[in-house]
Amino acid sequence: MVAHLYNKYDIVIGPVADDNMALLFRQYENEVIDFSTLIRGMIYKKTSSQYSFHTEKSIRLLRKVDD
């Protein structure tokens, strides 16, 4: 694990990166699809979040939760 000394936030939460977005932008740049198709492709049907723990403190405070 690599810990950085200067982190503005302990935890960062955001949407999971999707390779489909990179493909969409490449297709648009190569003029395979038009702008309206690009926009339609960018609308997520189902999203999920990822959590990134940036500090030792945030990792130390993690607790397992039973279902």
C-alpha positions as a Markdown table, in Angstrom:
| # | Residue | x | y | z |
|---|---|---|---|---|
| 1 | Met | 0.0 | 0.0 | 0.0 |
| 2 | Val | 1.3 | 3.4 | -0.9 |
| 3 | Ala | 0.3 | 6.2 | 1.5 |
| 4 | His | 0.5 | 9.8 | 0.4 |
| 5 | Leu | 1.5 | 12.4 | 3.0 |
| 6 | Tyr | -0.7 | 15.2 | 1.7 |
| 7 | Asn | -4.4 | 14.3 | 1.1 |
| 8 | Lys | -7.2 | 16.8 | 1.2 |
| 9 | Tyr | -9.8 | 14.1 | 1.9 |
| 10 | Asp | -9.7 | 10.9 | 3.9 |
| 11 | Ile | -12.3 | 9.2 | 1.6 |
| 12 | Val | -13.4 | 10.0 | -1.9 |
| 13 | Ile | -16.7 | 8.5 | -3.2 |
| 14 | Gly | -17.7 | 8.6 | -6.9 |
| 15 | Pro | -19.0 | 6.7 | -9.8 |
| 16 | Val | -17.1 | 3.7 | -11.0 |
| 17 | Ala | -15.1 | 4.4 | -14.1 |
| 18 | Asp | -16.3 | 2.6 | -17.2 |
| 19 | Asp | -14.3 | 1.7 | -20.3 |
| 20 | Asn | -17.4 | 2.2 | -22.4 |
| 21 | Met | -16.9 | 6.0 | -21.9 |
| 22 | Ala | -13.4 | 5.9 | -23.3 |
| 23 | Leu | -14.7 | 3.9 | -26.3 |
| 24 | Leu | -17.5 | 6.4 | -26.9 |
| 25 | Phe | -15.1 | 9.4 | -26.9 |
| 26 | Arg | -12.8 | 7.6 | -29.3 |
| 27 | Gln | -15.7 | 6.8 | -31.6 |
| 28 | Tyr | -16.8 | 10.4 | -31.5 |
| 29 | Glu | -13.2 | 11.7 | -32.2 |
| 30 | Asn | -12.9 | 9.3 | -35.1 |
| 31 | Glu | -16.3 | 10.4 | -36.4 |
| 32 | Val | -17.8 | 6.9 | -36.1 |
| 33 | Ile | -20.7 | 8.3 | -34.1 |
| 34 | Asp | -22.3 | 11.8 | -34.0 |
| 35 | Phe | -22.7 | 14.1 | -31.0 |
| 36 | Ser | -26.3 | 13.0 | -30.2 |
| 37 | Thr | -25.2 | 9.4 | -30.1 |
| 38 | Leu | -22.3 | 10.4 | -27.8 |
| 39 | Ile | -24.7 | 12.1 | -25.4 |
| 40 | Arg | -27.1 | 9.2 | -25.4 |
| 41 | Gly | -24.3 | 6.8 | -24.7 |
| 42 | Met | -23.1 | 8.9 | -21.7 |
| 43 | Ile | -26.4 | 8.5 | -19.9 |
| 44 | Tyr | -25.9 | 5.8 | -17.3 |
| 45 | Lys | -28.7 | 3.3 | -17.0 |
| 46 | Lys | -27.3 | 1.9 | -13.8 |
| 47 | Thr | -24.6 | 3.4 | -11.7 |
| 48 | Ser | -22.5 | 2.2 | -8.8 |
| 49 | Ser | -20.1 | 4.0 | -6.5 |
| 50 | Gln | -16.5 | 3.3 | -5.6 |
| 51 | Tyr | -14.9 | 4.3 | -2.4 |
| 52 | Ser | -11.2 | 5.3 | -2.3 |
| 53 | Phe | -9.5 | 5.5 | 1.1 |
| 54 | His | -6.7 | 8.0 | 0.9 |
| 55 | Thr | -5.3 | 8.1 | 4.4 |
| 56 | Glu | -4.1 | 5.7 | 7.1 |
| 57 | Lys | -6.8 | 7.2 | 9.4 |
| 58 | Ser | -9.6 | 6.2 | 7.0 |
| 59 | Ile | -8.3 | 2.7 | 6.6 |
| 60 | Arg | -7.8 | 2.3 | 10.4 |
| 61 | Leu | -11.4 | 3.2 | 11.0 |
| 62 | Leu | -12.8 | 0.6 | 8.6 |
| 63 | Arg | -15.1 | -2.0 | 10.3 |
| 64 | Lys | -16.7 | -5.1 | 8.9 |
| 65 | Val | -20.5 | -5.0 | 8.9 |
| 66 | Asp | -22.4 | -8.3 | 9.0 |
| 67 | Asp | -25.4 | -8.7 | 6.7 |
